[in-house]
Amino acid sequence: VMGGVGSAHPPAISSVEDAAELVSMHPDTYSGSVVDESRERIVVYRFQESATDEQLLGSGLAVTFLQSPRSRTQLQAIRNSVIEFSSAQRGESSLVVVQILPTGYVRVELTGNLELAADKYTSAFGDSVVVAPARTLTSFAG
């Protein structure tokens, strides 16, 4: 079990899952991580450097840091704004999914006039959003 915020001792990192949990405990520093359990490897998307970086690097795991344009805290605020913005939009498109990507962006999936909607969302949120058509679910008989 990892130590929580305010722990006297930093949490021990013995697996990539522990590393991912540690990253998630610092939303102002990191935007997220991607874990490759089969190779005990983690890619950490870092908004700013932190003392936690050394702890991750000293874990013995394969850790790669990539720069993120935004922190998870900023991404959560953008996601909330996207939801509010979409509820004010009428007609041309409908919001289906809003997803925070570990890379530092918010994915917005829409149905309807994607080109017009992409222009509106990009005008409102700049490059912090990635607009995409809503994925359709396919069922397979078998």
N, C-alpha and C positions, 0 to 999 in steps of 0.2 A: 504494500500500500504506500502510495506516495504521500509525502508531507504536504500539507495544504498551505494556503497563504498565511503568513505569520508564523510558520513553523520555525523552531529553533535551528533545525538542521535542514539543508536543502534535500529534496527528495532524491532517493537513489534511482539511477537509471540503469536498468538491467536488460531492457528490450526496446525495440523501436516503438512499441505501444506506450511504454513509459515516457519515451522522448516526445511522442505526439501529445500525450497528456500534459507534459510540462509546457510545450508550446501553446496549447490551448489555455493554460493558466495565465498567459501573458498577452492578452488581446491588444494592448497598446504597442507592443513590440513586434509581433508577428501577425501575418494575415492567415497563415495556416501551414499545413504540411501534407506531404504525400508519403505514405509508407510502402516500402517493398519488403514484406515480411520474409519472403523466400530468400532474400539476400541480406537480411538484417540491415537495411539501408533506409535512410529517411532524407527527404529533401525538405528543407525548411525555408519558407518564404518570409523573409525578414524585412520589416519596414525600417527599423533602426537597430543599431547594435545595442547589446545588453550584456550584463554579467552572466546571464543565463546561457549565452553563446558558449562561454568557456566550459560550463557544466556539460553542455551537449557534446562539445568537442572532446572533452575528457572522459566520455562515457565508454570509449572503445568501439562504439558503433560507427558505421560509415555515415557521416553527416555531411550534406552538401547545403550550403546557404546560397540562396538566390535572392536578389533584390526584389522587393515588392513595392509598388507605388503607394500602397495604403495599408493601414493596420486593420485588424479584425474589428476593432471598435469603430473606426471610420466606415468600414464596409457595412456594419450593422445599421449605422445611421443612414447610409445611402439606400440600403434595402428598404428601410422603413419609409424613406422619402419616395422611393419608386412605387411602393404600395399605395401611398397617399395620392401620388401623381396619377397613377393608373385609374384610381377610383373617380378622378375628375375627368378622365378622358371618356368621350362618348362616341359610339358609332364605328369608326374604321377598324378598330382592333380590340382584342380582349387579352388581358394578362392571364397567362396560364400558370407560369412558374417564375419565381424569383429565387435565385440561388447564389449564395456567396461562394466564390471560387477561391481556393487556397492561394492562387497566384496574385490576388489583390484586385479582383474585378467582381462585379455583380452581373450574373447572367440573367437576362430577361427574355423569357419565351412567350411569344404572342401568337394569336391567330388573327386572321384578317389581312388588312393592307400593311404588309410588313415594311415596305419601303417608306411609306408615310409615317408609320409608327416609329421606325428607326430614326428618322429625321427628328421627330418630336422628342424622343428619349435622349438622343445624342445632344440636341440643343439644350435640354434641361440638365443633363448629367455629364456631358463631355465624354471623355474616354474611360470613365469609371464603370460604364455599363457596356455589356456585349449583348446586342439584340439578335435573337435567333428565332426561327419559326418553331412553334410548339412541336415537340416530338410526338409522333403518334404511336400508340401502343399496338403492337401486332400480337395476336394470339396464334399459337401454333397448335393444331390438332395433333394428337399423337398418343 
